[in-house]
Amino acid sequence: MKQEVNPKDTSRGQAFELWMKSPMPMVTFVKTFDVTRLCRASKRRGLKFNMLLCWCIGKAASQVEECYLLPKDGKLFKFDRLAVNVIVDNVQGGINNCDVPFSGDLTQFCRDYDALTSETAATCRNITDDESNVVGTSALLGTELDAIVNQYTGIYNNLFLAWGRYRHRWFKTTLTVSLQFHHAQMDGKQAALFLEKLQKTIKCM
């Protein structure tokens, strides 16, 4: 469920005034993560690496208050739940969007992820969750990437994370991830906190 809130009643009041009308309010951070344990968990449990990473992203976001806020159309909205968006290759050779509801229960998230992405791929239809604040993701696995800077259109202000292939180095596996966020939603402090929580979540897998 989402509701419009008065920015002045939140911690984002001043930032909302400063950045909501900015022509370029999006900020991009790039961080290289140690995903060694995530790779091992993927192989040990027979689960998709990207699905596990999406769960870790949702888990980290659920611990940061600002991740439940969304500035849009000159307003600020607050949500009581999250979803993680996945770009899905469909059977016609195109792509579709699929919003997977976040659950702290990894098993439940796995079931939803598999069921919804399979449905999206087969039907070539987007699955959207307008009542959740959606964290966008994009996995570009054709090559290793050092950074991704997404376009800013003013239509999608959601948190957005993107990555390429991970890199194996001796006994360590790393993955460079780009995080784009709207400055009215959070400052660098909260974005850095989110990234730290994401790394901690990954290392606990």
Secondary structure, DSSP 8 states (H G I E B T S, - for coil): -EEEE-GGGSTTHHHHHHHTT-SS-EEEEEEEEE-HHHHHHHHHHT--HHHHHHHHHHHHHTT-GGGGEEEETTEEEEES-EEEEEEEE-TTS-EEEEEEE--S-HHHHHHHHHHHHHHHHHHT--B--TTSEEEEEEE-TTS--S-------SS--S-EEEE---EEETTEEEEEEEEEEETTT--HHHHHHHHHHHHHHHHT-
